[in-house]
Amino acid sequence: MRTMTENRIDRTPLYEEVAGRIIYLVEEGTLKPGERVPSLRDFSRQQQVSLNTVKEAYALLEDRRVLEARPQSGYYVCSRLPEVPREAAPNLPAINPTEVTISEMGRMIMRDVLNPNLIQLGAAIPNPEHLPMEKLSRMLASETRRHKVQSVSYAITPGSEKLRKEIARRMLKAGATLRPDQLIITTGCMEAVFLALRATCHPGDTVAIESPGYYNVLRLIEELGLRALEIPSTPSEGISLEALRYALEQTRVAAAIVIPNFNNPLGAQMPEARKRELVELLESYDIPLIEDDIYGDLAFADERPTVAQSYSRNDSVLLCSSFSKTLAPGYRVGWIAPGRYYDQVERLKLTFNIASAAPTQLAVAEFLANGGYDHHLRATRRIYAQKVALLGEAVGRHFPVGTRVTRPKGGFALWVELPAGCDSMRLYALAIKEGITIAPGPIFSATDKFRNYLRINAAFWSERTEGAIQTLGRLATELLAGRPD
Amino acid sequence: MRTMTENRIDRTPLYEEVAGRIIYLVEEGTLKPGERVPSLRDFSRQQQVSLNTVKEAYALLEDRRVLEARPQSGYYVCSRLPEVPREAAPNLPAINPTEVTISEMGRMIMRDVLNPNLIQLGAAIPNPEHLPMEKLSRMLASETRRHKVQSVSYAITPGSEKLRKEIARRMLKAGATLRPDQLIITTGCMEAVFLALRATCHPGDTVAIESPGYYNVLRLIEELGLRALEIPSTPSEGISLEALRYALEQTRVAAAIVIPNFNNPLGAQMPEARKRELVELLESYDIPLIEDDIYGDLAFADERPTVAQSYSRNDSVLLCSSFSKTLAPGYRVGWIAPGRYYDQVERLKLTFNIASAAPTQLAVAEFLANGGYDHHLRATRRIYAQKVALLGEAVGRHFPVGTRVTRPKGGFALWVELPAGCDSMRLYALAIKEGITIAPGPIFSATDKFRNYLRINAAFWSERTEGAIQTLGRLATELLAGRPD
């Protein structure tokens, strides 16, 4: 049977016309609800169209809930056209986010992604304009056409072998020597970090994490019944090893989560020597390192930096990443190289959802093999470097005196420090009313730090964004001046 | 740039020819490793091809790791062609499965799915031959082409609205009145059950489950630190309400997981009155019911049965399902209607992996709307009814005297009781050597029941399968006779 979607030419396909005649007969009252419609053969003769056309028409009408088939009996007009219950009134976001929990705030920002009327300076999503949509969708189509059985079948964990080979090949550039059989495909990097935490920690355990730190990971730590130990980070060097060393002397830590390359939200790149030192420090305590390298491919410099994993001597790094920032967040293709935790991670993934979607794995594997990924990365990195610079300048122009902003070396997020007393949770509430979403500082901490900070996504920089930055600057100035909100 | 995969005509595309010339120059030694190759412009002039063709050729060579680009400098022959480390020797399955843990056995059966040389009587996977592969892959292609931005963007939880609408519409037939905003899309039904358990239970809690019960759910219960309370089930009526009532009087239970329609592995369909009674019983104790309806659409009768959820009065049923048995397990499109646990489930899903893959959601939504899903189901149900019957007869012909087999009313699995003393774990080991995978009984229990039972997947029934059943019967007979293995 042909599908409706393929008939995009002007002429309506014949079976739709035939279906239209039935709908006419129903609406007109000739065919009553509950009544039997002519058999396929009768109607084919009456309308002088092929039996197949009538079959397609009836199948379509069944989809549309106009007809229903009763086996061994024929087709009937649906006795009552079932109606999908109407959507409930949407839950309006709380007016004053200072009253919502930090966790709820994180969800609000994720949900803002779905609102096409907002200027997206909040969640760290890539700009679809800079994703290779055309080529990816062509590869998705051709790969699923070429591997029909494979694309509908479980890509049972550890996932597509071709994809794991391509990832292993690419990661050589980052200093990681991985065999394909050391990799597990996941539903995005978030799931990789989730599995890593589940494999290394037990409820009640303490996890060291950068501060400020990615809010979804903070929520994950909370959800798993773990405790976050926030280690200060700086935009220049990332996580403070001095603070971490001190903390480890005081506290038992079950795992550390670090983003050594262009961390979120600071954009910090750890110097190579410090990556090595980080791994050595953790290994001396036998603490596994969960390394999130999701931004590693988005270095502004010519060379992509190495991963801390490359300094590991006892396989205690669980390296996590995905193609959500560079190819397609919607494809949910992430991966983890869990080192000596391979068995636990594989078992957990298999138990929690068996496998990730197969078609998008095939498409990403093909893109890595033959899509010009490096070529694409070079262009994207140039664009984001420029946008980050322009956005930083705009913040300088429009924000209150005393505002400071990071100069990240990769990724597409800026971390902004407002003058003390300027509450970014209130700024969020005011900005939403102006059609702008931002990520307020407090969600990057479990201990209510960073009230006067915010993260801005530079990926959507454009002239329209300049206006949004101007608006944010004005609102921040008004907040500082004590404007009631 | 065009992609390699699209050029399926005989003539090699021009840029591949150009790439071939570079490879020739490298192999011949004219271009040495580390050496700069001609600039795009120079090579385009030399070879008298367009600049774009050379660009495509160089990008391809970069993918293949023949060239590397150095920004602001040009392209160079890769100084050392990086090699992907070889695969380690595969972990051979344990020779004697009676020595592997039940949990490890479950994983072995899932991994057997990946072995194309095995006759797949083990895992309950559908036969790709009966999946609408052609139409699905066309819809995947057309939907991602039509919704380019949407297909690469996060389908942020709760997931595609169109898909949720179609599911809500379909579930009316099962007696469930659901609004789209009461549904959450998941990475398969397994993830739905996982989220449901996480939302309703705490470590140490007890979960009532049918016995025999689906092994992946048993592993999930174990993984979450929960205790399984196994309630006997019968092929005719499903879970024993008498036993459940008795158990609830004795023990505090946090949740119950039941498959009222064509449960796994018995294929039992609960009578409507008993579904109602089940819900009332659980509601009287305020115990949430996690209802797995993954086989609901595969009734052999004309009408699909209702879901137990339709009898709920206080929204305490978490209804889970997916399209893994009817459309495409590899698409990983499942869903949950978590009732009053909506907020918890949404939060967990968002935290664990943000969203499920977008393209496969679009394809399934379109298939439900315009793909003739009902038409497809009727054909599939007829096929599986026939295969289940034929397989049951074959078991009768070839298995030892005293063997009993279920007559399920839906789905595609048969539950076989061998004569006492016939160990199905040993049968698994013998069968694997003959190229056949089965699901031995003990994995369907956490308490080492069902030693002389096995589940056989009828989806792959064919003449080849008749031989496999004959082999299984012979092996079982030999085991009974005390053949050493």
Contacts between the chains, C-beta under 8 A, distances in Angstrom:
chain1	res1	chain2	res2	distance
A	1	B	135	7.3
A	1	B	372	6.0
A	1	B	375	7.9
A	3	B	135	6.2
A	3	B	138	6.1
A	3	B	139	6.2
A	3	B	142	7.3
A	3	B	366	7.9
A	3	B	370	6.2
A	3	B	371	6.5
A	4	B	370	4.4
A	5	B	138	7.8
A	5	B	139	6.4
A	5	B	142	4.3
A	5	B	143	7.0
A	5	B	146	7.1
A	5	B	366	6.4
A	5	B	370	6.9
A	6	B	138	6.7
A	6	B	142	6.3
A	55	B	375	8.0
A	56	B	372	7.8
A	59	B	372	3.7
A	59	B	374	7.5
A	59	B	375	4.4
A	60	B	370	6.8
A	60	B	372	7.2
A	62	B	372	7.1
A	62	B	374	4.9
A	62	B	375	6.5
A	63	B	368	7.5
A	63	B	369	6.2
A	63	B	370	5.7
A	63	B	371	7.2
A	63	B	372	6.2
A	63	B	373	6.8
A	63	B	374	7.2
A	65	B	169	7.0
A	69	B	374	6.5
A	69	B	375	7.7
A	69	B	378	6.7
A	70	B	302	6.6
A	71	B	302	4.4
A	71	B	378	6.6
A	72	B	302	7.5
A	82	B	169	6.7
A	82	B	172	4.4
A	82	B	173	7.9
A	84	B	165	5.8
A	84	B	168	5.1
A	84	B	169	5.1
A	84	B	172	7.9
A	84	B	179	7.5
A	84	B	180	6.8
A	85	B	168	7.1
A	85	B	177	6.1
A	85	B	178	7.2
A	85	B	179	4.5
A	86	B	179	7.1
A	87	B	179	6.1
A	87	B	180	6.3
A	87	B	181	5.2
A	88	B	179	6.2
A	88	B	181	5.8
A	90	B	181	7.9
A	103	B	347	7.8
A	107	B	347	6.7
A	107	B	350	6.2
A	110	B	156	5.7
A	110	B	350	6.1
A	110	B	354	7.2
A	111	B	156	6.6
A	113	B	153	7.8
A	113	B	154	6.1
A	113	B	156	5.5
A	114	B	156	5.5
A	125	B	153	7.4
A	125	B	154	6.7
A	128	B	148	7.8
A	128	B	149	4.7
A	128	B	152	5.9
A	128	B	153	6.1
A	131	B	152	5.2
A	133	B	148	4.6
A	133	B	149	6.9
A	133	B	151	7.7
A	133	B	152	5.3
A	134	B	148	7.3
A	135	B	1	7.3
A	135	B	3	6.4
A	136	B	152	6.5
A	137	B	141	7.7
A	137	B	144	4.3
A	137	B	145	5.7
A	137	B	148	6.1
A	137	B	151	6.3
A	137	B	152	7.8
A	138	B	3	6.1
A	138	B	6	6.7
A	139	B	3	6.1
A	139	B	5	6.6
A	140	B	140	6.8
A	140	B	141	7.1
A	140	B	144	5.7
A	140	B	151	8.0
A	140	B	359	6.2
A	141	B	137	7.7
A	141	B	140	7.1
A	141	B	141	3.5
A	141	B	144	7.1
A	141	B	145	7.3
A	142	B	3	7.1
A	142	B	5	4.2
A	142	B	6	6.1
A	143	B	5	7.0
A	144	B	137	4.3
A	144	B	140	5.7
A	144	B	141	7.1
A	145	B	137	5.7
A	145	B	141	7.3
A	146	B	5	6.9
A	148	B	128	7.8
A	148	B	133	4.6
A	148	B	134	7.3
A	148	B	137	6.1
A	149	B	128	4.7
A	149	B	133	6.9
A	150	B	330	7.4
A	151	B	133	7.7
A	151	B	137	6.3
A	151	B	140	8.0
A	151	B	328	7.7
A	151	B	330	6.0
A	152	B	128	5.9
A	152	B	131	5.2
A	152	B	133	5.3
A	152	B	136	6.5
A	152	B	137	7.9
A	152	B	327	7.7
A	152	B	328	3.8
A	152	B	329	7.0
A	152	B	330	4.9
A	152	B	331	6.8
A	153	B	113	7.8
A	153	B	125	7.4
A	153	B	128	6.1
A	153	B	328	7.9
A	153	B	329	6.2
A	153	B	330	4.7
A	154	B	113	6.1
A	154	B	125	6.7
A	154	B	329	4.8
A	154	B	330	5.6
A	155	B	330	5.9
A	156	B	110	5.8
A	156	B	111	6.6
A	156	B	113	5.5
A	156	B	114	5.5
A	165	B	84	5.7
A	168	B	84	5.2
A	168	B	85	7.0
A	169	B	65	7.2
A	169	B	82	6.7
A	169	B	84	5.0
A	172	B	82	4.6
A	172	B	84	7.9
A	173	B	82	8.0
A	177	B	85	6.2
A	178	B	85	7.2
A	179	B	84	7.6
A	179	B	85	4.5
A	179	B	86	7.1
A	179	B	87	6.1
A	179	B	88	6.1
A	180	B	84	6.8
A	180	B	87	6.3
A	181	B	87	5.3
A	181	B	88	5.7
A	181	B	90	7.9
A	186	B	353	7.6
A	187	B	187	5.4
A	187	B	332	8.0
A	187	B	353	4.3
A	187	B	356	6.7
A	187	B	357	7.3
A	188	B	353	5.4
A	188	B	354	5.9
A	188	B	355	7.7
A	190	B	351	7.8
A	190	B	352	7.0
A	190	B	353	5.2
A	190	B	354	5.1
A	191	B	352	6.2
A	191	B	353	3.9
A	194	B	351	7.6
A	194	B	352	5.0
A	194	B	353	6.8
A	203	B	203	6.5
A	216	B	351	6.6
A	216	B	354	7.4
A	219	B	351	5.0
A	220	B	351	5.3
A	220	B	352	7.4
A	223	B	347	7.6
A	223	B	348	6.6
A	223	B	351	5.1
A	223	B	352	7.9
A	302	B	70	6.7
A	302	B	71	4.5
A	302	B	72	7.6
A	327	B	152	7.6
A	328	B	151	7.7
A	328	B	152	3.8
A	328	B	153	7.9
A	329	B	152	7.0
A	329	B	153	6.2
A	329	B	154	4.7
A	330	B	150	7.4
A	330	B	151	5.9
A	330	B	152	4.8
A	330	B	153	4.7
A	330	B	154	5.6
A	330	B	155	5.9
A	330	B	355	7.5
A	330	B	357	6.9
A	330	B	358	3.4
A	330	B	359	7.0
A	331	B	152	6.8
A	331	B	357	5.9
A	331	B	358	7.2
A	331	B	359	6.9
A	332	B	187	8.0
A	332	B	353	7.0
A	332	B	354	7.8
A	332	B	355	6.5
A	332	B	356	6.4
A	332	B	357	4.5
A	332	B	358	7.7
A	347	B	103	7.7
A	347	B	107	6.7
A	347	B	223	7.6
A	348	B	223	6.6
A	350	B	107	6.2
A	350	B	110	6.1
A	351	B	190	7.8
A	351	B	194	7.6
A	351	B	216	6.6
A	351	B	219	5.0
A	351	B	220	5.3
A	351	B	223	5.1
A	352	B	190	7.0
A	352	B	191	6.2
A	352	B	194	5.0
A	352	B	220	7.4
A	352	B	223	7.9
A	352	B	352	7.9
A	353	B	186	7.5
A	353	B	187	4.3
A	353	B	188	5.4
A	353	B	190	5.2
A	353	B	191	3.9
A	353	B	194	6.9
A	353	B	332	7.0
A	354	B	110	7.2
A	354	B	188	5.9
A	354	B	190	5.1
A	354	B	216	7.4
A	354	B	332	7.8
A	355	B	188	7.7
A	355	B	330	7.4
A	355	B	332	6.5
A	356	B	187	6.7
A	356	B	332	6.4
A	356	B	357	7.2
A	357	B	187	7.3
A	357	B	330	6.9
A	357	B	331	5.9
A	357	B	332	4.4
A	357	B	356	7.2
A	357	B	357	3.8
A	357	B	359	7.8
A	357	B	360	5.0
A	358	B	330	3.4
A	358	B	331	7.2
A	358	B	332	7.7
A	359	B	140	6.2
A	359	B	330	7.0
A	359	B	331	6.9
A	359	B	357	7.8
A	359	B	359	6.4
A	359	B	360	6.1
A	360	B	357	5.1
A	360	B	359	6.1
A	360	B	360	7.3
A	366	B	3	7.7
A	366	B	5	6.6
A	368	B	63	7.7
A	369	B	63	6.2
A	370	B	3	6.2
A	370	B	4	4.7
A	370	B	5	7.1
A	370	B	60	6.8
A	370	B	63	5.5
A	371	B	3	6.6
A	371	B	63	7.2
A	372	B	1	5.8
A	372	B	56	7.9
A	372	B	59	3.8
A	372	B	60	7.3
A	372	B	62	7.0
A	372	B	63	6.2
A	373	B	63	7.0
A	374	B	59	7.7
A	374	B	62	5.0
A	374	B	63	7.3
A	374	B	68	7.9
A	374	B	69	6.5
A	375	B	1	7.9
A	375	B	59	4.5
A	375	B	62	6.5
A	375	B	69	7.5
A	378	B	69	6.8
A	378	B	71	6.6
